Every structure is written in structure tokens, then in C-alpha cells.
Amino acid sequence: MSINTLEYAKQLDKQDPLAQMRNNFGIPKQANGEDEYYFTGNSLGLQPKLAREYVIELLDAWQQRGVKGHFEGDHPWLPYHEFLTEQSAELVGALPEEVVMMNSLTANLHLMMVSFYQPKGKRTKILIEDHAFPSDHYAVESQLKHHHQDVDSNMLLWRPPSGEELLNHEDLYQLIEQHGDEIAMILLPGVQYYTGQVLDMKTITEKAHAKGIIVGFDLAHATGNLVMELHDWQVDFACWCSYKYLNSGAGSVAGCFVHQKHVTNTELNRFSGWWGHDKSTRFQMENNFKAIPTAEGWQLSNPPVLSLAAIRGSLDTIKLAGGIKTLREKSLKLSQYMMDLITQELTKSVRIITPTADHERGCQLSLMITVDGLDGKAMFNALEENGVTTDWREPNVIRVAPVPLYNSFEDVYHFVRILKECLA
Ligand SMILES: Cc1ncc(COP(=O)(O)O)c(C=O)c1O
């Protein structure tokens, strides 16, 4: 049977053990009442029904208990973030003591850099990628300024080879080799937001550590998408948001990883707040800060529990699906099916810039329209008008992310069919 038939896609769905997971999500509707073809989990994941349920439970508890909600019920608010630790740690391959859900992504990047960017002597540079997500770029730039370091000479940029979109790891290793003793810290994404390229976090960390460089990752596009082993890879720190593949709602609380080897190091500089203080004496209201000897020691404030409730719902949904390894298995099949269909049907008009090898891609495929005189943005708009939600990233890419929790092979089939119709 040809892969370009609805029957074939339906067959794949029948064989998919996760096919029913979609029923655990709210799926946005088109104007005609049918489900949207939603491919934007790389930007904002869909709402798990459990997230809604747990948020409503929490609203009820607030209504019924007031301040006593901090201590009462099955999920009291005082330790609420702790209910998320074990499952969050599993997602990134960490020990529970290495992970905390707190603040937002960029705020956590700053907190981590306060601790891990310590320019000294000749070692003052921060290495990032040339096309880093702007927030990361700004955060790094401002950290350099905070330390009175000249930005131009201390921000080392890893660029793709001229005329190419993808980063070449060999170029990075050469930069590390060449400037190793001048680089204080490397901050890179696990998955590059524009191209969908997955970086080799393990090898990067090894090479950097061999030169005495601290390594941190922005896992916004990696958590809930890839299988990672942050602890075993010896990554120093990492941060991620929870609204993309963690489906916890716009601006929801973010995740932070600090390697075990650092969590008890009281020498590390940090910005502190009472929620990071020793739990047994926190409410004695004294002014002797004693950091919790885990990643929790970086917390500042008591967290927004409504958001944590949504995250708990999302994590329980991922658990229901069998965890990240099961999701990744399906994800590879879904994106492979999309690549195969595009290659077969649209090879003259669409170029996939995301690498094709399994270990170099996550859910997201980044597409460029290559028809002369046809604007990619117009094609993105045309998809939208036809019930397909993707996202557009300047200057030239349509990002499409089939997500194993709620996308079907049939969704993928329809995406390619509609794209082909729009192109025609
Ligand atoms: C790779 C990456 N880094 C940082 C951010 C900024 O996230 P936040 O607004 O949660 O700080 C985003 C947002 O989409 C992102 O994709």
C-alpha cells in the first residue's frame, strides 16, 4: 500500500499503542467544528484533561480552605513543588535532588549564570550559538555586563558553516580546543529552536569539561521531547520551560537542573530567597540563609501553585502514556512518516532543514518553501486557513511538530495533503 493514502495512515494509527492518549487532551476546533490539525506542541502544548482537573481541584481547595490549603488535603501547597520532582527528574535523566520546578525559563537561566558564570583571570568568555533564542542571547549579554566584561570580545559565537543552517559539532570542538582556557561557560540548546537540530549534549559536555569549562543547556525544546541523561552526562546545569512538550499552559513554571556535584557547594555564588532556605528553620524567620542542599536551594519565592497543578496533570499524563522513552519511540515514527511523505510528495517545493538522522532530530521538522516567487509566510497562512496550526519563525521557516501524546499518523497524512493542495 502506498504511504500516501489515508488507509495507510489509519493502519499506522491502528498499530499505535498510544493512539488513545489523544483522548486525554482538549483539541482546538476549526470553524467547521472538526478538530484542528495541531502541530504546534513545540510552542504551546495542548491542554491535558488532568491539568484542568487538578487546577480546578486546587481552586476548590483554595475556596474551601483558604490559608489552611498550605497544609491540608492530599496535595497541600507548602510542599506542592515536591510532587513534581520525581517525574521531572525522570524526564531529563536526573536524580530527584538535582531538579526543581520554579520561576520561568529565562529567570532560571539568570539564576544559574549567577552561580556558574564566574569570570576569573583569562577565563572570561561565554560560548553560545550564533542563532541562540533571543532571550538566551540577552541573558548572556546582560550577565557579561553585570560582571563588567566587554560583550563583543567575551561572547564567543558558534556559527553554522557559511551558507548552511545546521551547526557543525566539529566547529564547536575546534572552538573549545582553540579557546578552551578562555571560556568560562558554554550555554547551548538541547534542540535548536529554529532548525530542530538536536545537539550532542553528552560529547559537548565531555569536551568542555576536559578544558575546565562549565556547561549548561537550555532544554526548552528538549524536555518532554528527547530522552536525556543529564546526571550521567555530567551536565552542570540546565533549564527548561513547561509550556511546550510539557503541556502545562502558557508561561507555566519552569524546570531547573543542578548536577549533584554542585548542589551542596556553599561556595557557589547565588541569588537567594526564603524558599531556598533550609525547610526545618524557614518559618523561624531568622536572617541566616542556609541553602537547601539540593536544587531546591536555588528557589526564591513560594511558587504559583495553580501552575504547579497544571504541571502535575501534565506529568501524570506523560506517566499514563508510559514515560518519555515510549513517547520518543512514537515520535520518531511520526516524524519519519512526515519526512517520507514530504520527500515523496513535495520534494520540489519543500526543503526539510532539520537533520534526518534519528539522533539529530526531535518532534519538530523545520520546513522551507522552495518554490520561486512563493512566500513561506503566505504558505503558513494558507495552512492556518485550512485548519492546520503550525508556527512561523522569521526569517524563513515553518515549524511543524507532530507530538506523540496527541498527534496521529492521520494528522500527518492530512498535513501533507493540505500543504500539497495549498502549494498547488
Ligand atoms: C529556546 C528558548 N529559550 C528561551 C525561551 C524563553 O522562555 P521564557 O519566556 O519562558 O523565559 C524560549 C521561549 O520559547 C525558547 O524557546
The ligand as an SDF file (V2000), in Angstrom:
LIG
                    3D

 16 16  0  0  0  0  0  0  0  0999 V2000
   14.8650   28.0640   23.4030 C   0  0  0  0  0  0  0  0  0  0  0  0
   14.1120   29.0440   24.2410 C   0  0  0  0  0  0  0  0  0  0  0  0
   14.7710   29.6990   25.1990 N   0  0  0  0  0  0  0  0  0  0  0  0
   14.1430   30.6170   25.9630 C   0  0  0  0  0  0  0  0  0  0  0  0
   12.8000   30.9120   25.7850 C   0  0  0  0  0  0  0  0  0  0  0  0
   12.1740   31.9670   26.6380 C   0  0  0  0  0  0  0  0  0  0  0  0
   11.2820   31.3980   27.5300 O   0  0  0  0  0  0  0  0  0  0  0  0
   10.5940   32.1890   28.7320 P   0  0  0  0  0  0  0  0  0  0  0  0
    9.7450   33.2520   28.1480 O   0  0  0  0  0  0  0  0  0  0  0  0
    9.7400   31.1310   29.3650 O   0  0  0  0  0  0  0  0  0  0  0  0
   11.6580   32.6920   29.6230 O   0  0  0  0  0  0  0  0  0  0  0  0
   12.0840   30.2340   24.7940 C   0  0  0  0  0  0  0  0  0  0  0  0
   10.6650   30.5200   24.5580 C   0  0  0  0  0  0  0  0  0  0  0  0
   10.0040   29.9960   23.7110 O   0  0  0  0  0  0  0  0  0  0  0  0
   12.7690   29.2860   23.9960 C   0  0  0  0  0  0  0  0  0  0  0  0
   12.1400   28.6290   23.0110 O   0  0  0  0  0  0  0  0  0  0  0  0
  1  2  1  0
  2  3  1  0
  2 15  2  0
  3  4  2  0
  4  5  1  0
  5  6  1  0
  5 12  2  0
  6  7  1  0
  7  8  1  0
  8  9  2  0
  8 10  1  0
  8 11  1  0
 12 13  1  0
 12 15  1  0
 13 14  2  0
 15 16  1  0
M  END
$$$$
